Amino acid sequence: MKKSKIYYDRENDALYLNLREGKEAYFEEIEPNVIIEYNEKNQPLAVEILNASLLFKKISPFNISMVYDKNRVYKPSSK
């Protein structure tokens, strides 16, 4: 399994989780402000979370500094 890439766009307050490479065929809003992008084989390509800083403030018992850093690319640990 390849590592996902996570991007945060501070200007648009959007968190983007890239699950796999491919061309988007369609997308679906599964919850308010949570969008899944799919390819032509109905495989999820990415998850986009709008108003991300508000969501993380609500669910996090600690400060998540990654949400406020617009210029970094985040990669999950290899564990």
Secondary structure, DSSP 8 states (H G I E B T S, - for coil): ----EEEEETTTTEEEEE-S-----EEEEEETTEEEEE-TTS-EEEEEEETHHHHHHHH-SS--GGGG-TT-EE-----
